[in-house]
Amino acid sequence: MKGKKWVAALLAICLLMGAAFGCSNGETASVPSGSEGSSEEGGSGETGETVHLLYTYWGSSFEKEAQAQAIEAFNEANPGIEVEALHIPSSGSEYTAKLTAMTASGTNPDIGYMDVSTAFVWAQEGQFWDIFELIDQDPDWSADRYVDDIFYMYDEGKSFGTTSSINPRAIFYNTECFTEAGVELPPTDLEDSWTWDEFVEVAKQLTFDANGNTPDSPDFDPTNITQYGVYLNPDDLIVLGILWDSNGTDLLTEDGSELALSSPEAKEVLQEVHDLIYVHHVCPIPNDFSQMPDGTTWLANKQCAMFISGQWILLDLAKLGFDYGIGQLPMFDEPRNVKDAGVRVIFKNTEHPEEAWELYKYLANPEGAMALYADGLWMPTLREWYDDEHFAQWGENNAAHPESYKPVIADSLFNGSATPSYTLRIANYAELNNTIRPVLQQLWLDSASVDDVVDQVYSQAGSLVQGYNPDNYHASHYRE
């Protein structure tokens, strides 16, 4: 028994020492200022041994290739650090399930993408580094370097990460579809944005049945359409949110206490999107929401002339080898856009927070990871990369960034037209989204009216509203 007591005492001493000097529990770890503690070659710590980091992310096969190349370049530039990049193909629930299992087994990554809704919960449980704490400890970095409104806030003055990119939406179009139909290309200047009615009329001119008839022809066959004027996924609440914002409303009321979808402005947007499909016949019917068509492929194949989506698709578009352009989104009352993207985090229990922070900065800075930006996958989160000198290095004179990219997408970050997305602004958004979308699907399937689905949304989601995240507000706050 004396031996067992001695072993227990020794174990207790070891645990106390671990709590005092280790960082596995994430409570006492700190990041040295600047590059102290790193090797001259790029950060192997005081022991001189190679530091191993695990980085996880999701995305298409094109994105997997681009990120793998960026991580390889980081490893070459930092001999003291070896990063393993683990690609998990599916985002959403599958990615979260994988990260949850890894976390439960103590093998979670040091740094990686996170599903935003899960990240909010885990951040409040203390599982991530506060990004502001890391910035404050780094004399070579500053929060002012970032584009406005891209920090995910989980408490007052606390952020679990920035957006991994920034993804304004736009009209992406197949140039041949417009030239063959003799239709003027979408506007690139914000002040020239189409009204919704103008947008619908253009979409009609670009929609053809098998006999070449447009929807305005009495012989048009809506059951045999070969080219749609536009592909807009109505199941995307972020896109609907831009249109609501354009029409002067938001998902929540000004004080964030309740839903705002019963307003005439919100209902008008829902009705107009429905009518794209069933009245004007310019947008495909979403028969299966879990298997929506690949819009980039549809665009390349001229199955649709316009595709409303986010800037991340530029990576894929550039590799599909067809002539495409980018136009301003249609508007209701005023032109609006969004700042939206997933979040990248650093796990608090990483044994190498300094090296993880170096990788975090590297991925945010096109200087080291240029291909991720020049090839069209990401937009820089650092504002300095939008001045003329820096922008020329990634945002022009390449296949992923046609001339229309700057006025339509890049400039939206600074001209006052972009509102932070619901994922950034609205507390408990994931639960709201998961509840609201299935109800709205009845409208997109033409099985219920706008009034009926809005009543159901209030019945099922009204009690879930928890207001806005810290330092975030109603959409009207971001309008100039």
C-alpha positions as CSV (number, residue, x, y, z in Angstrom):
1,M,0.0,0.0,0.0
2,K,2.9,2.3,0.8
3,G,4.2,1.8,-2.8
4,K,0.8,2.6,-4.3
5,K,0.6,5.8,-2.2
6,W,4.1,6.8,-3.4
7,V,3.1,6.3,-7.0
8,A,-0.1,8.3,-6.5
9,A,1.9,11.1,-5.0
10,L,4.4,11.1,-7.8
11,L,1.6,11.1,-10.4
12,A,-0.1,14.1,-8.6
13,I,3.2,16.0,-8.7
14,C,3.6,15.3,-12.5
15,L,0.1,16.5,-13.1
16,L,0.7,19.7,-11.2
17,M,3.9,20.3,-13.1
18,G,2.1,19.6,-16.4
19,A,-0.6,22.1,-15.5
20,A,2.0,24.7,-14.6
21,F,4.3,24.3,-17.6
22,G,2.5,22.4,-20.3
23,C,-0.2,23.7,-22.7
24,S,-2.2,20.5,-23.5
25,N,-5.2,21.9,-21.6
26,G,-5.0,25.2,-23.4
27,E,-5.3,27.3,-20.3
28,T,-1.8,28.6,-19.8
29,A,-0.2,28.5,-23.2
30,S,1.1,31.7,-24.7
31,V,2.7,32.7,-28.0
32,P,6.1,34.3,-27.8
33,S,6.3,37.8,-29.4
34,G,7.6,37.8,-32.9
35,S,9.8,34.9,-33.8
36,E,11.4,34.3,-30.5
37,G,11.9,30.6,-29.8
38,S,12.0,29.7,-33.5
39,S,14.9,28.4,-35.4
40,E,16.6,30.6,-37.9
41,E,15.1,28.4,-40.7
42,G,11.5,29.2,-39.7
43,G,10.3,28.0,-36.4
44,S,11.3,24.7,-35.0
45,G,11.1,25.8,-31.3
46,E,13.8,25.8,-28.7
47,T,14.7,22.1,-29.1
48,G,15.7,22.4,-32.7
49,E,13.4,19.5,-33.6
50,T,10.9,19.7,-36.4
51,V,7.4,20.8,-35.3
52,H,4.5,18.8,-36.8
53,L,1.2,20.5,-37.4
54,L,-2.1,19.0,-38.7
55,Y,-4.2,21.3,-40.9
56,T,-7.7,20.2,-42.0
57,Y,-9.9,21.7,-44.7
58,W,-12.7,20.8,-47.1
59,G,-13.3,21.7,-50.8
60,S,-13.5,20.5,-54.4
61,S,-10.7,18.5,-56.1
62,F,-9.4,21.8,-57.5
63,E,-9.3,23.3,-54.0
64,K,-7.5,20.2,-52.7
65,E,-4.8,20.6,-55.3
66,A,-4.4,24.4,-54.6
67,Q,-4.2,24.0,-50.8
68,A,-1.8,21.1,-51.0
69,Q,0.5,23.2,-53.1
70,A,0.3,26.1,-50.6
71,I,1.1,23.8,-47.7
72,E,4.0,22.3,-49.6
73,A,5.4,25.9,-50.2
74,F,5.0,26.7,-46.5
75,N,6.9,23.6,-45.5
76,E,9.7,24.5,-47.9
77,A,9.9,28.0,-46.6
78,N,9.8,26.8,-42.9
79,P,12.2,23.8,-42.6
80,G,11.5,23.7,-38.8
81,I,7.8,23.1,-39.4
82,E,6.2,20.2,-41.2
83,V,2.5,20.6,-41.9
84,E,0.3,17.7,-42.8
85,A,-2.7,18.9,-44.9
86,L,-5.7,16.6,-44.4
87,H,-8.4,17.1,-47.0
88,I,-11.9,16.2,-45.9
89,P,-14.0,16.4,-49.1
90,S,-17.4,17.3,-47.6
91,S,-18.2,20.4,-45.6
92,G,-21.1,20.7,-43.2
93,S,-22.2,17.8,-41.1
94,E,-19.7,15.2,-42.5
95,Y,-16.7,17.5,-41.8
96,T,-18.1,18.4,-38.4
97,A,-18.6,14.7,-37.6
98,K,-14.9,14.0,-38.5
99,L,-13.6,16.9,-36.4
100,T,-15.8,15.9,-33.5
101,A,-14.5,12.3,-33.6
102,M,-10.9,13.6,-33.8
103,T,-11.4,16.0,-30.9
104,A,-12.9,13.2,-28.8
105,S,-9.9,11.1,-29.4
106,G,-7.4,13.9,-28.8
107,T,-6.2,13.9,-32.4
108,N,-7.9,17.1,-33.5
109,P,-5.9,19.4,-35.8
110,D,-3.8,22.3,-34.7
111,I,-5.4,24.6,-37.2
112,G,-8.2,24.2,-39.8
113,Y,-11.5,25.0,-41.2
114,M,-14.5,24.7,-39.0
115,D,-18.2,24.6,-39.5
116,V,-19.3,27.9,-38.2
117,S,-22.2,26.8,-36.1
118,T,-20.1,24.2,-34.3
119,A,-17.3,26.7,-34.0
120,F,-19.5,29.1,-32.0
121,V,-20.3,26.4,-29.5
122,W,-16.7,25.1,-29.2
123,A,-15.4,28.7,-28.9
124,Q,-17.6,29.3,-25.9
125,E,-16.3,26.1,-24.4
126,G,-12.7,27.5,-24.8
127,Q,-11.6,25.1,-27.5
128,F,-10.0,27.8,-29.8
129,W,-7.5,30.5,-29.4
130,D,-9.0,34.0,-29.2
131,I,-7.5,35.4,-32.5
132,F,-7.2,38.9,-30.9
133,E,-5.0,37.4,-28.2
134,L,-2.7,36.0,-30.8
135,I,-2.6,39.3,-32.7
136,D,-1.9,41.3,-29.6
137,Q,1.1,39.1,-28.8
138,D,2.6,39.5,-32.3
139,P,4.4,42.9,-32.8
140,D,4.4,42.3,-36.6
141,W,0.7,41.9,-36.9
142,S,-2.4,44.1,-36.4
143,A,-6.2,43.7,-36.5
144,D,-6.3,46.9,-38.6
145,R,-4.7,45.0,-41.4
146,Y,-7.9,43.0,-42.0
147,V,-10.8,44.0,-44.1
148,D,-13.7,45.2,-42.0
149,D,-16.4,42.9,-40.6
150,I,-14.7,39.5,-41.1
151,F,-14.0,38.5,-37.5
152,Y,-16.2,35.8,-36.0
153,M,-17.2,37.2,-32.6
154,Y,-18.3,34.9,-29.8
155,D,-18.0,37.3,-26.9
156,E,-17.4,41.0,-26.5
157,G,-14.0,41.7,-27.9
158,K,-13.3,38.0,-28.5
159,S,-13.0,36.2,-31.9
160,F,-12.4,32.6,-32.6
161,G,-11.1,33.4,-36.1
162,T,-11.5,35.3,-39.3
163,T,-13.2,34.3,-42.5
164,S,-10.9,32.0,-44.5
165,S,-11.6,34.2,-47.5
166,I,-14.3,36.7,-48.4
167,N,-17.1,35.6,-50.8
168,P,-19.3,38.3,-52.3
169,R,-21.9,37.0,-54.7
170,A,-22.2,38.0,-58.3
171,I,-23.7,37.1,-61.7
172,F,-21.3,34.8,-63.4
173,Y,-22.1,34.4,-67.1
174,N,-21.2,32.5,-70.2
175,T,-20.2,35.2,-72.7
176,E,-21.2,33.1,-75.7
177,C,-24.8,32.9,-74.5
178,F,-25.1,36.6,-74.5
179,T,-23.4,37.2,-77.9
180,E,-25.4,34.5,-79.6
181,A,-28.7,35.9,-78.3
182,G,-27.6,39.5,-79.1
183,V,-28.1,40.6,-75.4
184,E,-26.0,43.2,-73.7
185,L,-23.6,41.9,-71.1
186,P,-24.5,42.3,-67.4
187,P,-23.4,45.7,-65.9
188,T,-20.1,45.9,-64.0
189,D,-20.6,49.3,-62.4
190,L,-22.6,49.3,-59.1
191,E,-24.7,52.3,-60.1
192,D,-25.7,50.5,-63.3
193,S,-27.0,47.4,-61.6
194,W,-30.1,45.9,-63.1
195,T,-33.4,46.3,-61.4
196,W,-35.1,43.1,-60.6
197,D,-37.5,43.6,-63.5
198,E,-34.7,44.3,-65.9
199,F,-32.9,41.2,-64.7
200,V,-36.0,39.1,-65.4
201,E,-36.4,40.4,-68.9
202,V,-32.8,39.7,-69.7
203,A,-33.2,36.1,-68.3
204,K,-36.2,35.6,-70.6
205,Q,-34.1,36.6,-73.6
206,L,-31.5,34.0,-72.6
207,T,-33.9,31.1,-72.0
208,F,-34.7,28.7,-74.9
209,D,-36.7,25.6,-75.3
210,A,-35.7,22.8,-77.7
211,N,-37.2,24.7,-80.6
212,G,-35.5,27.9,-79.8
213,N,-38.5,29.7,-78.3
214,T,-38.2,32.1,-75.4
215,P,-40.7,32.3,-72.6
216,D,-42.4,35.3,-74.2
217,S,-43.3,33.2,-77.3
218,P,-46.8,31.6,-77.3
219,D,-45.1,28.4,-78.6
220,F,-42.6,28.1,-75.7
221,D,-42.5,24.7,-74.0
222,P,-41.5,25.0,-70.3
223,T,-41.2,21.3,-70.0
224,N,-38.4,21.1,-72.6
225,I,-35.9,23.9,-71.8
226,T,-32.4,23.5,-73.2
227,Q,-30.9,26.7,-71.8
228,Y,-32.1,28.6,-68.7
229,G,-31.5,32.3,-68.4
230,V,-30.3,32.0,-64.9
231,Y,-29.4,29.4,-62.3
232,L,-30.2,30.7,-58.8
233,N,-30.4,28.2,-56.0
234,P,-33.4,29.4,-53.9
235,D,-32.4,27.1,-51.1
236,D,-29.4,29.4,-50.3
237,L,-30.6,31.7,-47.4
238,I,-27.4,33.9,-47.9
239,V,-28.5,34.8,-51.4
240,L,-32.0,35.5,-50.3
241,G,-30.5,37.6,-47.5
242,I,-28.8,39.8,-50.1
243,L,-32.1,40.3,-51.9
244,W,-33.9,41.1,-48.6
245,D,-31.1,43.6,-47.8
246,S,-31.5,45.1,-51.2
247,N,-35.2,45.5,-50.5
248,G,-34.6,47.3,-47.2
249,T,-35.2,44.4,-44.8
250,D,-33.3,41.7,-42.9
251,L,-33.9,38.2,-41.5
252,L,-34.3,39.8,-38.0
253,T,-35.9,43.0,-36.8
254,E,-33.8,46.0,-35.9
255,D,-33.5,45.0,-32.3
256,G,-32.9,41.4,-33.1
257,S,-35.8,40.2,-31.0
258,E,-37.8,38.5,-33.7
259,L,-38.0,37.4,-37.4
260,A,-38.7,40.1,-40.0
261,L,-40.0,37.9,-42.8
262,S,-43.6,39.0,-42.4
263,S,-42.8,42.4,-43.9
264,P,-44.1,43.2,-47.4
265,E,-40.5,43.7,-48.5
266,A,-39.4,40.2,-47.4
267,K,-42.5,38.5,-48.9
268,E,-41.9,40.4,-52.2
269,V,-38.5,38.8,-52.5
270,L,-39.8,35.3,-51.8
271,Q,-42.5,35.7,-54.4
272,E,-40.2,37.1,-57.1
273,V,-37.7,34.2,-56.6
274,H,-40.6,31.7,-56.9
275,D,-41.8,33.4,-60.0
276,L,-38.4,33.0,-61.7
277,I,-39.1,29.3,-61.7
278,Y,-42.8,28.9,-62.2
279,V,-44.0,32.1,-63.9
280,H,-41.1,33.3,-66.0
281,H,-39.6,29.8,-66.5
282,V,-36.0,31.2,-66.6
283,C,-34.6,29.2,-63.6
284,P,-34.5,25.4,-63.2
285,I,-36.9,23.7,-60.9
286,P,-35.1,22.4,-57.8
287,N,-36.6,18.9,-57.7
288,D,-34.0,17.5,-55.2
289,F,-32.4,20.0,-52.8
290,S,-29.8,17.5,-51.8
291,Q,-28.6,17.0,-55.4
292,M,-28.7,20.5,-56.9
293,P,-27.0,20.7,-60.3
294,D,-23.4,21.8,-60.6
295,G,-23.9,25.4,-61.6
296,T,-20.3,25.9,-62.9
297,T,-20.7,22.9,-65.3
298,W,-24.1,24.1,-66.3
299,L,-22.6,27.5,-67.2
300,A,-19.7,26.0,-69.1
301,N,-22.1,23.7,-71.1
302,K,-24.6,26.6,-71.8
303,Q,-27.3,24.9,-69.9
304,C,-27.7,28.3,-68.1
305,A,-26.5,31.7,-69.3
306,M,-26.1,33.2,-65.8
307,F,-25.2,31.6,-62.5
308,I,-25.6,33.6,-59.2
309,S,-23.0,32.3,-56.8
310,G,-19.9,33.2,-54.8
311,Q,-16.5,34.3,-55.9
312,W,-14.9,30.9,-54.8
313,I,-16.2,29.3,-58.0
314,L,-13.6,31.3,-60.0
315,L,-11.1,28.5,-59.3
316,D,-13.3,26.0,-61.1
317,L,-14.4,28.4,-63.8
318,A,-10.9,29.2,-64.8
319,K,-10.1,25.5,-65.3
320,L,-13.2,24.8,-67.4
321,G,-11.8,26.7,-70.3
322,F,-14.7,28.9,-71.6
323,D,-15.2,32.6,-72.0
324,Y,-17.0,33.9,-68.9
325,G,-17.5,37.3,-67.2
326,I,-18.8,38.7,-63.9
327,G,-21.7,41.2,-63.5
328,Q,-23.4,43.0,-60.6
329,L,-26.2,41.4,-58.8
330,P,-29.7,42.5,-59.6
331,M,-31.3,44.8,-57.1
332,F,-34.7,45.7,-55.7
333,D,-34.3,49.1,-53.9
334,E,-30.5,49.5,-53.9
335,P,-27.5,47.3,-54.8
336,R,-26.3,45.1,-52.0
337,N,-23.8,42.3,-51.5
338,V,-22.3,40.2,-48.7
339,K,-19.1,39.4,-46.9
340,D,-19.3,35.7,-46.3
341,A,-17.0,32.7,-45.8
342,G,-16.2,29.9,-43.4
343,V,-13.9,30.3,-40.5
344,R,-10.3,29.1,-39.9
345,V,-9.4,28.4,-36.3
346,I,-6.5,27.4,-34.1
347,F,-7.2,24.8,-31.5
348,K,-6.3,25.8,-28.0
349,N,-4.8,22.4,-27.1
350,T,-2.2,22.6,-29.9
351,E,1.2,22.0,-28.5
352,H,2.7,24.5,-31.0
353,P,0.6,27.7,-30.9
354,E,3.4,29.8,-32.2
355,E,3.9,27.7,-35.3
356,A,0.2,27.3,-35.8
357,W,-0.1,31.1,-35.8
358,E,2.7,31.4,-38.4
359,L,0.7,29.0,-40.6
360,Y,-2.5,31.0,-39.9
361,K,-0.8,34.2,-41.0
362,Y,0.8,32.5,-44.0
363,L,-2.6,31.4,-45.4
364,A,-4.0,34.9,-44.9
365,N,-1.2,36.5,-46.8
366,P,-1.0,36.1,-50.6
367,E,2.7,36.8,-50.4
368,G,3.4,33.3,-49.3
369,A,0.3,31.5,-50.7
370,M,-0.1,33.3,-54.0
371,A,-1.7,30.4,-55.9
372,L,-4.6,30.2,-53.5
373,Y,-5.5,33.7,-54.5
374,A,-4.3,34.1,-58.1
375,D,-6.0,30.8,-59.1
376,G,-9.3,32.1,-57.9
377,L,-10.1,30.1,-54.7
378,W,-9.7,32.9,-52.1
379,M,-9.9,36.6,-51.7
380,P,-7.4,38.2,-49.4
381,T,-8.6,39.1,-45.9
382,L,-5.8,41.7,-45.6
383,R,-6.8,45.1,-46.9
384,E,-3.3,46.0,-48.1
385,W,-3.7,43.4,-50.9
386,Y,-6.4,45.6,-52.6
387,D,-4.2,48.5,-53.4
388,D,-3.1,48.8,-57.0
389,E,0.4,47.3,-56.6
390,H,-0.7,44.3,-54.5
391,F,-3.9,43.7,-56.4
392,A,-1.9,43.4,-59.7
393,Q,-0.1,40.3,-58.2
394,W,-3.2,38.2,-57.8
395,G,-6.4,39.9,-59.1
396,E,-5.8,40.6,-62.7
397,N,-4.2,39.3,-65.9
398,N,-5.0,35.7,-65.1
399,A,-7.7,33.2,-66.1
400,A,-9.5,33.4,-62.7
401,H,-9.9,37.1,-62.7
402,P,-11.5,38.7,-65.8
403,E,-11.5,42.5,-66.1
404,S,-14.9,42.7,-64.5
405,Y,-13.7,41.1,-61.3
406,K,-12.4,44.2,-59.6
407,P,-15.5,46.5,-60.0
408,V,-18.0,43.8,-59.3
409,I,-16.4,41.7,-56.5
410,A,-13.2,43.3,-55.1
411,D,-14.6,46.8,-54.9
412,S,-17.7,45.6,-53.1
413,L,-15.6,45.1,-49.9
414,F,-14.9,48.9,-49.8
415,N,-17.8,50.7,-51.5
416,G,-20.3,50.2,-48.7
417,S,-22.4,47.7,-50.6
418,A,-21.5,44.5,-48.7
419,T,-23.2,43.5,-45.4
420,P,-21.6,40.8,-43.2
421,S,-23.5,37.5,-43.8
422,Y,-25.9,35.9,-41.4
423,T,-23.2,33.4,-40.3
424,L,-21.2,36.3,-39.0
425,R,-24.0,38.5,-37.6
426,I,-26.9,36.4,-36.3
427,A,-26.7,34.3,-33.2
428,N,-27.9,30.7,-33.5
429,Y,-28.0,31.2,-37.3
430,A,-27.3,27.6,-38.1
431,E,-30.4,26.4,-36.1
432,L,-32.5,29.1,-37.7
433,N,-31.2,28.2,-41.2
434,N,-31.9,24.5,-40.6
435,T,-35.4,25.2,-39.5
436,I,-36.3,27.9,-42.1
437,R,-35.0,26.3,-45.2
438,P,-37.1,23.2,-45.2
439,V,-40.2,25.3,-44.8
440,L,-39.3,27.6,-47.6
441,Q,-38.7,24.6,-49.8
442,Q,-42.4,24.2,-50.1
443,L,-42.5,27.5,-51.9
444,W,-39.6,26.4,-54.2
445,L,-41.5,23.3,-55.0
446,D,-44.7,25.3,-55.7
447,S,-46.7,23.4,-53.0
448,A,-47.5,26.4,-50.7
449,S,-48.0,30.1,-51.0
450,V,-45.7,32.8,-49.6
451,D,-48.1,33.7,-46.9
452,D,-48.4,30.1,-45.8
453,V,-44.7,29.4,-45.7
454,V,-44.0,32.6,-43.8
455,D,-46.7,31.7,-41.2
456,Q,-45.0,28.3,-40.8
457,V,-41.6,29.9,-40.5
458,Y,-42.8,32.0,-37.6
459,S,-44.4,29.0,-36.0
460,Q,-41.4,26.7,-36.2
461,A,-38.5,29.2,-36.0
462,G,-39.8,32.3,-34.2
463,S,-38.9,31.0,-30.7
464,L,-35.4,30.2,-31.8
465,V,-34.3,33.8,-32.3
466,Q,-31.4,34.9,-30.1
467,G,-30.5,38.3,-31.6
468,Y,-27.2,39.4,-33.1
469,N,-23.7,38.2,-32.3
470,P,-21.4,40.6,-30.3
471,D,-20.4,43.7,-32.3
472,N,-22.8,42.8,-35.1
473,Y,-26.1,44.5,-36.1
474,H,-29.1,44.8,-38.3
475,A,-28.3,45.0,-42.1
476,S,-29.3,48.7,-42.1
477,H,-26.2,49.5,-39.9
478,Y,-23.9,48.6,-42.8
479,R,-25.7,50.7,-45.5
480,E,-24.1,54.0,-46.5
